[in-house]
Amino acid sequence: MPQKFNDLSWKPNGVPVSRRFDDPYYSLDNGLDETTHVFLTGNGLPERFYDGFSIGELGFGTGLNFLATLKLWQDSGQKGCLEYISFEAFPLEKNELLRAHAAFPVLVSVSELLVGSWDALKQSGVVQIENIRLTLVRGDARKTLPQWQGLCDCWYLDGFSPAKNPELWEPELMKSVAEKSKQGGTLATYSAASFVRQNLADAGFSVSRVKGFGRKKHMTTAVMDRHNAG
């Protein structure tokens, strides 16, 4: 009997698509290159890494951003620990992660680490993977993020398209991201939607529209400036 993958359809090239939001989990062209351009380079990584560096993420999805971050941390020879906190309403199943990760052979070693810890992560919410402490906060980020106690050095805003998943881009949630950001903290997102940039600016970020990945002309980066916060 064919294995069922909950709430997903799959493109011929192996890209998972959410039926709930009718949107792919990552670029149809090259998801890893997109992650590198948007979230890693967009937040000035690995140059900003230090012992205790903290990354917040809206939308864990397939874990591709985490895998790319873990590999970058390893390859850049970092010492100490990194904190990675991801807010996700609809965590995937282990078999779905495996199928999604199969498109990225370069990540096989870090994929094995994540998939091997997935059951424990979903059960307890926190696991240690090498020298990265991964926290998965399940539920609606509009409710869970304001309750979370912590501050991040940078954010990956990786929800589905604002046109299809507007709840993850609304003003109050962007204010929560700002409140949970360190002074000088950064964020990056593939979205360059004007209302997203405006919501970030209203929350106190200094916002820039920069070159996007692939067929997307633009994306957004921002820096937290408490002096601009209302």
C-alpha positions in Angstrom: 0.0 0.0 0.0 1.5 3.4 -0.9 2.7 5.5 2.0 0.6 8.5 2.7 2.2 11.9 3.2 -0.2 14.1 5.2 -1.3 17.3 3.7 1.4 17.3 1.0 1.7 16.9 -2.7 5.0 16.4 -4.4 6.4 18.0 -7.6 8.2 15.7 -10.0 11.5 17.2 -8.8 10.7 16.2 -5.2 9.6 19.6 -3.9 6.9 19.3 -1.3 3.8 21.5 -1.7 1.4 22.3 1.1 -2.2 21.5 0.2 -3.3 23.7 3.1 -1.7 26.8 1.7 -1.3 25.7 -2.0 2.4 26.8 -1.8 5.8 25.0 -2.1 7.9 24.6 1.0 10.9 26.0 -0.9 12.0 27.2 -4.3 11.1 25.0 -7.2 14.5 25.9 -8.7 17.0 25.1 -5.9 15.8 25.2 -2.3 19.2 25.1 -0.7 20.6 27.9 -2.8 17.5 29.9 -1.9 18.0 29.3 1.8 21.7 30.3 1.5 20.9 33.5 -0.3 17.8 34.6 1.6 18.4 33.5 5.2 22.1 32.9 5.7 23.6 35.6 3.5 20.6 37.8 4.2 21.5 37.7 7.9 25.2 38.1 7.4 26.1 34.5 8.3 28.5 33.0 9.2 30.4 36.2 9.9 28.2 37.1 12.8 28.3 33.7 14.5 29.6 33.6 18.1 29.2 31.3 21.1 25.6 31.7 22.2 24.3 33.1 18.9 20.5 32.8 18.8 18.3 32.3 15.7 14.5 32.5 15.6 12.4 31.2 12.8 8.8 31.5 11.8 8.0 28.3 9.9 10.2 25.2 10.4 8.7 23.4 7.4 11.0 20.6 6.1 13.9 21.8 8.3 15.9 22.9 5.3 16.9 26.2 6.9 18.0 24.4 10.1 20.0 21.9 8.1 21.8 24.6 6.1 22.5 26.5 9.3 23.9 23.5 11.1 26.1 22.7 8.1 27.3 26.3 7.9 28.1 26.3 11.7 30.1 23.1 11.2 31.9 24.2 8.1 32.9 27.6 9.6 34.6 25.9 12.6 32.5 27.5 15.2 33.1 26.8 18.9 30.5 26.9 21.6 26.8 26.6 21.2 24.1 28.0 19.0 20.4 28.4 19.9 17.8 27.7 17.2 14.2 28.4 18.0 11.5 27.6 15.4 7.8 28.3 15.6 5.7 25.9 13.6 2.0 25.2 13.6 2.0 22.1 11.4 5.1 19.9 12.0 5.7 17.3 9.3 6.2 13.6 9.9 9.6 11.9 9.8 9.0 10.2 6.5 8.0 13.5 4.9 11.3 15.1 6.2 13.3 12.2 4.7 11.6 12.5 1.3 12.1 16.3 1.2 15.8 16.0 2.3 16.5 13.5 -0.4 16.8 16.3 -3.0 19.9 17.6 -1.1 22.7 15.0 -1.0 25.2 17.5 0.4 23.0 17.7 3.6 22.7 13.9 4.2 24.9 13.9 7.3 23.0 16.7 9.0 19.7 15.4 7.8 20.4 12.1 9.6 21.1 14.1 12.8 17.7 15.9 12.6 15.6 13.0 11.5 17.2 10.8 14.3 16.1 13.4 16.8 12.7 14.2 15.3 10.5 12.0 17.6 12.2 13.3 20.7 11.9 16.9 19.4 8.2 16.6 18.7 7.7 15.0 22.1 9.8 17.3 24.3 10.2 20.4 22.2 13.9 20.7 22.8 16.9 18.5 21.6 20.6 19.0 21.5 22.1 18.2 18.0 25.9 18.4 18.3 26.5 21.9 19.7 23.1 23.3 18.5 20.2 23.5 20.9 17.0 23.1 18.7 13.7 24.2 20.2 10.5 23.6 18.3 7.5 25.6 19.5 4.4 24.1 18.2 1.2 26.0 17.6 0.0 29.4 16.2 3.0 31.8 16.4 0.6 34.6 17.0 0.0 33.0 20.4 3.2 31.2 21.1 5.8 33.8 20.2 4.5 36.5 22.7 4.7 33.9 25.4 8.3 32.8 24.6 11.0 34.2 26.9 14.1 35.1 24.9 15.8 37.4 22.5 17.3 36.5 19.1 20.3 37.8 17.1 18.5 37.1 13.9 15.3 35.8 12.4 14.3 33.7 9.4 10.8 34.7 8.4 9.9 31.7 6.3 6.1 31.3 6.4 4.2 30.5 3.2 3.4 33.3 0.8 1.8 36.3 2.5 -1.0 36.1 -0.1 -1.8 32.6 1.0 -0.8 32.6 4.7 -1.4 36.3 5.8 -1.7 35.3 9.5 2.1 34.8 9.7 2.8 38.3 8.4 0.3 40.5 10.3 1.3 43.6 12.3 1.0 42.2 15.8 3.2 39.2 15.0 5.8 41.4 13.5 5.7 43.5 16.7 6.3 40.3 18.6 9.3 39.5 16.4 10.6 43.0 17.1 10.1 42.6 20.9 12.0 39.3 20.8 15.0 40.8 18.8 18.2 42.1 20.3 19.3 45.6 19.6 21.0 45.4 16.2 19.4 42.0 15.5 18.5 41.2 11.9 15.9 39.4 9.9 15.5 38.2 6.4 12.6 36.9 4.3 12.1 36.0 0.7 9.0 38.3 0.7 9.2 41.8 -0.6 5.5 42.5 -0.3 4.9 46.2 0.6 2.6 45.4 3.5 5.2 43.1 5.0 7.9 45.7 4.8 5.5 48.3 6.2 4.6 46.1 9.2 8.2 45.5 9.9 9.0 49.2 9.7 6.1 50.0 12.0 7.4 47.4 14.5 10.7 49.3 14.7 12.9 47.6 12.1 15.1 49.5 9.6 13.9 47.8 6.4 15.7 47.2 3.1 14.5 45.7 -0.1 17.4 43.8 -1.7 18.1 41.4 -4.6 16.0 38.3 -4.3 16.8 34.7 -5.3 16.3 33.3 -8.8 13.1 34.5 -10.4 12.2 36.7 -7.5 13.6 40.2 -8.1 13.6 41.3 -4.5 13.5 40.1 -0.9 13.6 41.9 2.5 16.2 42.3 5.1 15.9 44.4 8.3 17.8 45.5 11.4 16.3 46.1 14.8 16.7 49.7 16.0 15.0 50.3 19.3 15.3 54.1 18.6 12.7 53.6 15.8 10.4 51.5 17.8 7.1 53.0 18.8 
